[in-house]
């Protein structure tokens, strides 16, 4: 009997040992499988939208986009075997780009809220946020929320700071103003337009460390968590790969290394001279200037064709052609250029299902808008020529087309040239509005620079000087050509 019991116990021990070994094998296999890149995303390239001015999560350093979010998404992409193309658009524009399927996902220090979860699918949280209040360095009157009675504070639109400020504004009787980016908010406080700013604590701490002219006066308030977002029901494989990659970065220690790199000992500002700032900024600004001139040149060429065509339509004897030209001019002169830019970059892809790159959207906006004004320039130039000139040409036996080409147009061109030059200058300046859709022209590059160094006034002075120099040089060139060909 004892031998039987011993035998059965031995069998049981062997069985248990075998099961444990088998389970261990399965665990090893599953662990190894978890470390393998997801087959669904391997080799794929995803377009990721992000903010422009949310250091230390995303900002530019030596012209390159860097920060916690950027390191995370790039390391996760490498870990999971896919590639990413980053589009630095601004927070609002990034969300609009996601909804119009211009980008596949957004990582921009974006708080996970109930309202947003109705529109987007979020990843597992990758950072636990919090909110602090700061005031100007020389402000000794505001030391807490109770000092805000009757005052105006500022917060970033759509941020955790705005949500928290709105949650306590009735209790402490203050007004909340929302702006687009951190650098603008800080300047608003330093200018005295707002007495305090509510911002995410790592962003605020980074700015203070960069000598942004503020000081924090409250403890950190617990906030929401940040997440990576995709459109509701779309790109589930990308979301799953992000979660898997995030978990592996955390388990391997790379995640903490990224946080330590930007949060534990953020770099302090060297407070360089103006000429040091100029030297550091010029490469990025010249790149932006090149894109400004490219967009302007393409837009003016297309606008000139449109202006001539619709200008002739406007003076045509055909009521249909006059009606088409009048409708075109009314639409594009009667709506703001900024609305047109948003429509072509965000609205049109939603209506057609076809994405449009930012240069195409920008040139489309500028050319159609400038073309409407050039239409009126052409119409006015032609109608400014004495009608007797046309009658004289016809009396000599010239046809309508010949009379226009040989008699009317040479005189009309001289009348139109100054207006064409003015429209060229206006179109060049209008390119600055394309910064809101992420077109990396001169103004956009300036925003990127002062977003990281918080030297807004000096940076904008350099940007304005570049516009001034280029516009005046082009105007002088245009005037010389005018004098040469229109003597």
C-alpha positions in Angstrom: 0.0 0.0 0.0 2.8 2.4 0.9 4.5 1.6 -2.4 1.3 2.3 -4.4 0.9 5.7 -2.6 4.6 6.5 -3.3 4.2 5.5 -6.9 1.0 7.6 -7.4 2.7 10.5 -5.6 5.7 10.1 -7.9 3.4 10.2 -10.9 1.7 13.2 -9.6 5.1 15.0 -9.1 6.2 14.1 -12.6 3.0 15.3 -14.0 3.1 18.6 -12.1 6.7 19.1 -13.1 5.8 18.4 -16.7 2.9 20.8 -16.6 5.0 23.5 -15.1 7.7 23.0 -17.7 5.1 23.1 -20.4 3.5 26.3 -19.0 6.9 27.8 -18.7 7.5 27.0 -22.3 4.2 28.7 -23.3 5.1 31.8 -21.2 8.5 31.9 -22.8 6.9 31.6 -26.3 4.3 34.3 -25.4 6.9 36.6 -24.0 9.1 36.2 -27.0 6.0 36.8 -29.2 5.2 40.0 -27.3 8.7 41.2 -28.1 8.2 40.7 -31.8 7.0 43.6 -33.9 3.3 43.4 -34.9 2.9 42.0 -38.4 0.0 44.3 -39.0 2.2 47.4 -38.9 5.6 46.1 -39.9 6.9 48.1 -42.9 4.1 50.6 -42.8 4.5 54.4 -42.7 2.1 56.4 -40.6 1.7 60.2 -40.7 1.6 61.6 -37.1 0.4 65.1 -36.3 1.7 67.0 -33.3 1.8 70.4 -31.7 4.4 73.1 -32.5 4.9 74.7 -29.1 4.6 72.4 -26.2 8.1 72.0 -24.8 9.4 69.6 -23.4 6.9 67.3 -25.2 7.5 68.7 -28.6 9.7 71.6 -29.7 12.6 72.3 -32.1 16.2 72.2 -31.2 18.8 73.0 -33.9 16.0 72.9 -36.4 15.0 69.3 -35.5 11.7 68.3 -33.8 12.4 66.8 -30.4 10.9 66.3 -27.0 9.2 63.5 -24.9 6.4 62.8 -27.4 8.8 62.7 -30.4 11.3 60.4 -28.7 8.4 58.1 -27.6 6.7 57.8 -31.0 10.0 57.3 -32.8 11.2 54.6 -30.3 7.9 52.8 -30.4 7.9 52.9 -34.2 11.4 51.4 -34.2 10.4 48.8 -31.6 7.3 47.7 -33.5 8.8 47.8 -37.0 6.9 50.7 -38.6 8.0 54.2 -39.7 6.5 57.6 -38.9 6.3 60.9 -40.7 5.9 63.8 -38.3 3.8 66.8 -39.2 4.2 69.7 -36.7 0.9 71.5 -37.2 -0.2 73.1 -33.9 -2.6 71.4 -31.5 -5.9 72.6 -33.0 -4.7 72.0 -36.5 -3.4 68.5 -35.6 -6.8 67.5 -34.4 -8.5 68.9 -37.5 -6.0 67.1 -39.6 -6.8 63.8 -37.8 -10.5 64.2 -38.3 -10.0 65.0 -42.0 -7.7 61.9 -42.4 -4.7 64.1 -43.3 -2.8 62.3 -40.5 -3.2 58.8 -39.0 -2.7 59.7 -35.4 -1.9 62.6 -33.0 0.6 62.7 -30.2 0.7 66.2 -28.7 0.5 66.1 -24.9 -3.2 65.4 -25.4 -5.3 64.8 -22.3 -7.7 61.8 -22.3 -11.1 63.2 -21.6 -14.7 61.8 -21.8 -15.5 64.3 -24.6 -12.5 63.4 -26.7 -13.2 59.7 -26.2 -16.4 60.2 -28.1 -14.4 61.2 -31.2 -11.1 59.5 -30.8 -9.7 56.1 -29.7 -6.9 56.6 -27.2 -3.8 54.5 -26.3 -2.9 53.5 -22.8 -1.8 56.6 -20.9 1.9 57.5 -21.4 2.2 60.4 -19.0 0.2 61.6 -15.9 -0.3 65.3 -16.1 -0.9 68.1 -13.6 -1.5 71.8 -13.6 0.2 74.7 -12.0 -0.4 78.5 -12.0 2.4 81.0 -12.7 2.7 84.8 -12.7 5.2 87.3 -13.9 8.5 87.2 -12.1 8.0 90.7 -10.6 4.4 90.1 -9.6 4.1 90.1 -5.8 0.3 90.5 -5.5 -0.8 87.1 -6.9 0.3 84.3 -4.6 -2.7 81.9 -4.9 -6.2 81.4 -6.4 -7.8 83.7 -3.8 -5.9 86.7 -5.3 -7.5 86.2 -8.8 -10.9 87.9 -7.9 -11.9 90.0 -10.8 -8.8 89.3 -12.8 -8.2 87.6 -16.2 -6.0 84.5 -16.5 -4.8 82.7 -19.7 -4.6 79.0 -20.6 -3.9 77.0 -23.7 -6.9 76.2 -25.7 -8.0 72.6 -25.3 -5.5 71.8 -22.6 -5.7 70.4 -19.1 -4.8 73.9 -17.8 -7.9 75.4 -19.5 -10.1 72.7 -18.1 -8.8 73.2 -14.6 -9.0 77.0 -14.8 -12.6 76.8 -15.9 -13.5 74.4 -13.1 -12.5 76.9 -10.4 -13.2 80.2 -12.1 -16.7 80.6 -10.5 -15.3 79.8 -7.1 -12.6 82.4 -7.3 -14.4 84.9 -9.6 -11.9 85.3 -12.5 -12.1 85.2 -16.3 -10.3 82.6 -18.4 -8.9 83.5 -21.8 -7.7 80.8 -24.2 -4.7 81.2 -26.5 -3.1 78.8 -29.0 0.4 78.1 -27.6 2.5 78.4 -24.4 4.9 81.0 -25.7 2.0 83.3 -26.6 0.4 82.8 -23.2 3.6 83.6 -21.3 4.0 86.8 -23.3 0.4 87.7 -22.6 1.2 87.5 -18.8 4.4 89.4 -19.1 2.7 92.1 -21.1 0.1 92.5 -18.3 -2.9 91.5 -20.4 -3.5 88.5 -18.0 -2.3 88.2 -14.4 -1.6 84.5 -14.4 -1.3 81.4 -16.6 -2.5 77.9 -16.0 -0.4 75.3 -17.8 0.8 71.7 -17.6 3.5 71.6 -14.9 6.3 70.0 -17.0 5.7 72.6 -19.7 5.7 75.4 -17.2 8.8 74.2 -15.4 10.6 73.9 -18.7 9.7 77.5 -19.7 10.7 78.9 -16.3 14.0 77.1 -16.6 14.5 78.7 -20.0 14.1 82.2 -18.4 10.6 82.8 -19.8 10.0 85.6 -17.2 7.5 83.7 -15.0 7.4 82.0 -11.6 5.1 79.3 -10.3 3.0 80.2 -7.3 0.9 77.1 -6.6 1.5 73.4 -6.0 0.8 70.9 -8.8 -2.9 70.0 -9.2 -3.7 66.5 -10.2 -4.7 66.3 -13.9 -5.6 63.8 -16.5 -3.3 61.5 -18.4 -1.9 62.0 -21.9 -2.6 59.5 -24.7 -1.9 58.9 -28.3 -5.1 59.3 -30.4 -6.5 57.9 -33.7 -9.9 58.4 -35.2 -12.7 56.4 -33.7 -12.7 52.9 -35.2 -9.7 53.6 -37.5 -6.1 52.3 -37.4 -6.6 49.8 -34.5 -3.4 48.1 -35.5 -1.5 51.3 -35.0 -3.1 51.8 -31.6 -2.3 48.3 -30.6 1.3 48.6 -31.7 1.7 51.9 -29.8 0.4 50.2 -26.6 2.7 47.2 -27.1 5.7 49.3 -27.8 5.0 51.6 -24.8 4.8 48.6 -22.5 8.1 47.3 -23.8 9.8 50.7 -23.4 8.6 50.8 -19.9 9.7 47.3 -19.0 13.1 47.9 -20.7 13.7 51.2 -18.9 13.9 53.3 -22.1 10.6 55.1 -21.2 12.1 56.3 -17.9 15.3 57.4 -19.7 13.2 59.6 -22.0 11.4 61.2 -19.1 14.7 61.8 -17.2 16.3 63.3 -20.3 13.7 66.1 -20.5 12.3 66.4 -16.9 15.0 65.7 -14.4 17.6 68.2 -15.6 16.2 70.3 -18.5 18.8 72.4 -20.2 19.0 76.0 -19.0 19.1 78.9 -21.3 22.5 80.4 -22.1 20.9 83.8 -22.6 22.8 84.5 -25.8 23.1 87.9 -27.4 20.8 89.1 -30.2 23.5 88.3 -32.8 23.8 84.8 -31.3 20.1 84.4 -31.7 20.3 85.7 -35.3 23.1 83.2 -36.1 21.3 80.3 -34.6 18.0 81.2 -36.2 19.1 82.0 -39.7 19.3 78.4 -41.1 15.7 77.7 -40.2 14.5 81.1 -41.2 16.1 80.9 -44.6 14.5 77.6 -45.2 11.2 79.1 -44.3 11.9 82.1 -46.6 12.6 79.7 -49.5 9.2 78.0 -49.0 7.6 81.5 -48.8 9.1 82.5 -52.1 8.2 79.1 -53.7 4.5 79.4 -52.6 4.4 83.0 -53.7 5.9 82.4 -57.1 3.6 79.4 -57.9 0.5 81.3 -56.6 1.2 84.4 -58.6 1.7 82.5 -61.8 -1.6 80.6 -61.4 -3.4 83.7 -60.2 -2.1 85.7 -63.3 -3.6 83.0 -65.6 -6.9 83.0 -63.7 -7.0 86.8 -63.5 -6.5 87.3 -67.2 -9.1 84.6 -68.1 -11.8 85.8 -65.7 -10.9 89.4 -66.4 -11.8 88.9 -70.1 -14.9 87.0 -69.0 -15.9 90.1 -67.0 -15.8 92.4 -70.1 -17.3 89.8 -72.4 -20.5 90.3 -74.2 -21.7 86.9 -72.9 -23.9 87.1 -69.8 -22.9 83.5 -68.9 -19.2 84.3 -68.9 -19.8 87.5 -67.0 -21.9 85.6 -64.5 -19.2 82.9 -64.0 -16.5 85.5 -63.5 -18.6 87.5 -61.0 -19.4 84.4 -59.0 -15.7 83.5 -58.8 -14.7 87.0 -57.7 -17.6 87.2 -55.1 -16.7 83.9 -53.5 -13.0 84.4 -53.1 -13.0 88.1 -52.3 -16.0 87.7 -50.0 -14.5 85.1 -47.7 -11.5 85.4 -45.4 -8.2 83.9 -46.7 -7.8 81.9 -43.4 -11.2 80.2 -43.9 -10.2 79.3 -47.4 -6.9 77.8 -46.2 -8.8 75.7 -43.6 -11.3 74.6 -46.2 -8.8 73.4 -48.7 -6.5 71.6 -46.2 -9.1 70.2 -43.8 -12.6 70.5 -45.3 -12.0 69.4 -48.9 -10.3 66.1 -47.9 -13.4 65.2 -45.8 -15.7 66.0 -48.7 -13.7 64.1 -51.4 -11.9 61.5 -49.3 -8.6 62.5 -51.0 -5.8 64.0 -48.8 -4.0 67.2 -50.0 -0.5 68.0 -49.0 0.1 71.4 -47.3 2.0 73.0 -50.2 -0.8 72.2 -52.6 -3.5 73.4 -50.2 -1.5 76.6 -49.6 -0.9 77.4 -53.3 -4.5 76.6 -54.1 -5.7 79.0 -51.4 -3.3 81.8 -52.4 -3.7 81.5 -56.2 -7.5 81.4 -56.1 -7.7 84.3 -53.7 -5.1 86.4 -55.6 -6.8 85.4 -58.9 -10.0 87.0 -57.8 -8.3 90.3 -57.1 -6.3 90.1 -60.4 -9.6 89.6 -62.2 -10.7 93.0 -61.1 -7.4 94.5 -61.9 -7.6 93.2 -65.5 -11.2 94.3 -65.8 -10.4 97.7 -64.5 -7.4 98.1 -66.7 -9.3 97.2 -69.9 -12.2 99.4 -69.0 -9.9 102.3 -68.2 -8.7 102.5 -71.8 -10.7 105.2 -73.7 -13.6 103.4 -75.5 -12.7 105.6 -78.5 -9.6 103.5 -78.9 -11.7 100.4 -79.5 -13.9 102.3 -81.9 -10.9 103.6 -83.8 -9.6 100.1 -84.2 -12.9 98.8 -85.4 -13.3 101.7 -87.9 -9.9 100.7 -89.4 -11.4 97.3 -90.1 -9.7 95.4 -87.2 -11.6 92.6 -85.7 -12.5 92.5 -81.9 -9.6 90.2 -81.0 -7.1 92.1 -83.1 -8.3 95.4 -81.6 -7.9 94.1 -78.1 -4.5 92.6 -78.8 -3.0 95.5 -80.8 -4.8 98.6 -79.4 -6.4 98.1 -76.0 -4.2 95.6 -74.2 -0.9 97.5 -74.6 -2.4 100.5 -73.0 -4.2 98.4 -70.3 -1.1 96.6 -69.3 0.6 99.9 -68.4 -2.4 100.8 -66.2 -2.5 97.3 -64.6 1.2 96.9 -63.8 1.3 98.9 -60.6 -1.7 97.0 -59.2 -0.1 93.7 -60.2 3.1 94.6 -58.3 1.0 95.5 -55.3 -0.9 92.2 -55.5 2.4 90.3 -55.7 3.5 91.9 -52.5 0.2 91.2 -50.8 0.3 87.5 -51.8 3.9 87.2 -50.4 2.7 88.6 -47.0 -0.4 86.4 -47.1 1.8 83.3 -47.0 2.3 84.0 -43.3 -1.4 82.9 -42.7 -0.5 79.4 -44.0 1.4 78.8 -40.7 -1.9 77.8 -39.2 -2.1 74.7 -41.4 1.5 73.7 -40.7 3.1 75.1 -43.9 6.7 75.7 -42.8 7.2 79.2 -44.3 9.0 82.1 -42.6 6.4 82.9 -40.0 6.0 79.3 -39.0 9.8 78.9 -38.6 9.8 82.0 -36.3 7.1 80.5 -34.2 9.1 77.3 -33.9 12.1 79.2 -32.7 10.5 81.4 -30.0 8.4 78.4 -28.8 11.6 76.8 -27.5 13.7 79.9 -26.5 10.8 82.2 -25.4 12.6 85.2 -27.0 9.5 86.2 -28.8 10.1 89.9 -29.4 13.6 89.4 -30.8 12.6 86.5 -33.0 9.7 88.4 -34.5 11.9 91.4 -35.1 14.2 89.2 -37.2 11.3 87.7 -39.1 9.8 91.1 -39.8 13.2 92.4 -41.0 13.5 89.5 -43.5 10.0 90.2 -44.8 10.9 93.9 -45.1 14.1 93.3 -47.0 12.7 90.7 -49.4 9.5 92.7 -50.2 11.5 95.9 -50.8 14.0 94.1 -53.1 11.2 92.5 -55.1 9.3 95.8 -55.3 12.4 97.6 -56.6 13.0 94.8 -59.2 9.3 95.0 -60.3 9.5 98.7 -60.6 12.6 98.5 -62.8 11.0 96.0 -65.0 7.9 98.1 -65.2 9.9 101.1 -66.4 11.9 99.1 -68.9 9.0 97.4 -70.6 6.3 100.1 -70.2 8.2 103.2 -71.3 
